[in-house]
Amino acid sequence: MEGIGLKNILETVKSTTTTTYTTTTTTTTTTTTTSTTTTTTTTTTNYYYYFYYYYYKLLLLLLLLLLLLLLLLLLLLLLLLLLLLQLLLLQLLLPLLLLLLLLLLLLLLLLLLLLLILLLLLLLLLLLLLLLLLLLLLLLLLLLLLLLLLLLLLLLLLLLLLLLLLLLLLLLLQTTTTTTTTTTNYYYYYYYYYYYYYYYYYYYYYYYYYYYYYYYYYCCFCYCYYYYYFYYYYYYYYYYYYYYYYYYYYYYYYYYYYYYYYYYYYYYYYYFYYFYYYY
């Protein structure tokens, strides 16, 4: 019963008081920003590294090959030494060694000779250079002397020109200054001396020319005289030689005839006696 009463009370309250309930709904929007960072890794291939790497490997290989070759050469040398020792024990290598030593000595001598020849050539070249330098110095000295001589000649010419100018000035001054008492005519003296020297030299030349002419004819006459004398002498000896030759020829034939005659007579006489005796 009590329950029913409470229900009724509640319903009456509901009907009397209108309760307004406001429900506020807050909507929260969460915005999630996703930032994508793209990392580009640039891989640059280092060629120098590869080059040096393979280069050193090749060097190591070459060194190994050289070591192997050296080992082979050492083995060969050892074998050769063993052979040489065997040959020495058999006393067969001594002449070969001597020959090799002689060849080495000859080569050394040839090298020394070549060095000496080269040194001599160098010395000759140096001497030639020195001679050329001396010649050049001499030529320079000669040129300097010629220049000095030319300068002296020029100075002398200048002095002569100055003297001539002075003389001309003096002559002009003397010709302009006419004195009343004595008029010295220089032209007269000049022509007088000129003709005097001219005749003197002419006479002198004529005299020597005459003397030379006379001497020339005298030598010609002497030469002709001796030539004639020689010609006469030559013919005289020629005649004399011819005469003796003829005489000798005659004498020779005469004796030849005489000898033949006696020989014939002797021969005849001998056969005559022989025949007489045999008979």
Buried (B, 14 or more C-beta within 10 A) or exposed (E): EEEEEEEEEEEEEEEEEEEEEEEEEEEEEEEEEEEEEEEEEEEEEEEEEEEEEEEEEEEEEEEEEEEEEEEEEEEEEEEEEEEEEEBEEEEEBEEEEEEEEEEEEEEEEEEEEEEEEEEEEEEEEEEEEEEEEEEEEEEEEEEEEEEEEEEEEEEEEEEEEEEEEEEEEEEEEEEEEEEEEEEEEEEEEEEEEEEEEEEEEEEEEEEEEEEEEEEEEEEEEEEEEEEEEEEEEEEEEEEEEEEEEEEEEEEEEEEEEEEEEEEEEEEEEEEEEEEEEEE
